[in-house]
Amino acid sequence: MYSQIDKNKANTRILMYFFISFFLFVGYGFGFVYTNDQNSAIGFMGIFGIVAIIYAIISYYAAGKITLSITGATEIKKSDNPTLYRTVENLSIAAGVPTPKIYLIDDTALNAFATGRDPKHASVAITSGLLDQLDKPELEGVMAHELSHIRNFDIRLQSVTVALIGLIALISDVFLRNLYYGGRRQAKGKAGGILIIVGIVLAILSPVIAKIMHLAVSRQREYLADASGGLLTRFPEGLARALEKIKADKEPLEAANKATAHMYIENPLRNEKGMKWINGLFATHPNIDDRINRLRKMGR
């Protein structure tokens, strides 16, 4: 687990360096195609780099609050729900992390998530529907899963990744719109034509590739959080039974959207249609039956 924590911290730094470098490259390409002037392209590169750095810093500190705001979750105190509060408090002591802030989402759909930038600035949220449906071992299993995301620093990596991928999509959209609507961006010569083609390909594919990579990483972290949660409670069957109840629930979570779906314990949208291999490629979570089977193997 300590190795995974160190790896997540390192991956967050690498991810931020990569995306900032990527924005510098895109900024130069955008500037050159738009102005056909190398000096202007360098200026665009600087502007894109500054915007990327500012955006990364803001997303690092504000992503958790933004996510909670989107869901409409309300913070609860010990007096509001002593059972839930004591469960999270006891598990936090066992996990060796500070007790996170606890939020309740007023929705009958069954789901939960964790967010924040580190264990000292973390929150867990659970829907009222899930809270009503779970018995004590199942509730402990779900909260142990979410606390594992916090302890493993998954929440930091997830928040930063989502924010930066969103910025890539925004820049790609601006790039394509400017190419489409014309202006001074027609580069001259063979080299300029090649640059335009490369720019268009990057603008179209980069957010898709980034999203696929992010989702693949997120799916592996769900397996790890399941295993960590099972070890924390010493009763993997509790989380397995909770996942069975979540699987049986077909109601989508109204407050969820595609930008935040990966953060929940299971996909909250419940409306994926189309070819299975496409859904699998863009799935925010691993197959829930596989997760349940893995947990039950732990208990044998």
HELIX and SHEET records of a PDB file:
HELIX    1   1 TYR A    2  THR A   35  1                                  34    
HELIX    2   2 GLN A   38  THR A   71  1                                  34    
HELIX    3   3 PRO A   82  ALA A   95  1                                  14    
HELIX    4   4 PRO A  119  HIS A  121  5                                   3    
HELIX    5   5 SER A  128  GLN A  133  1                                   6    
HELIX    6   6 LYS A  136  ARG A  151  1                                  16    
HELIX    7   7 ASP A  154  TYR A  181  1                                  28    
HELIX    8   8 GLY A  189  THR A  233  1                                  45    
HELIX    9   9 PRO A  236  ALA A  248  1                                  13    
HELIX   10  10 ALA A  261  MET A  263  5                                   3    
HELIX   11  11 LYS A  276  LEU A  281  1                                   6    
HELIX   12  12 ILE A  288  MET A  298  1                                  11    
SHEET    1   A 4 THR A  74  GLU A  75  0                                        
SHEET    2   A 4 LYS A 101  ILE A 105 -1                                        
SHEET    3   A 4 ALA A 122  THR A 127  1                                        
SHEET    4   A 4 ALA A 112  GLY A 116 -1                                        
END                                                                             
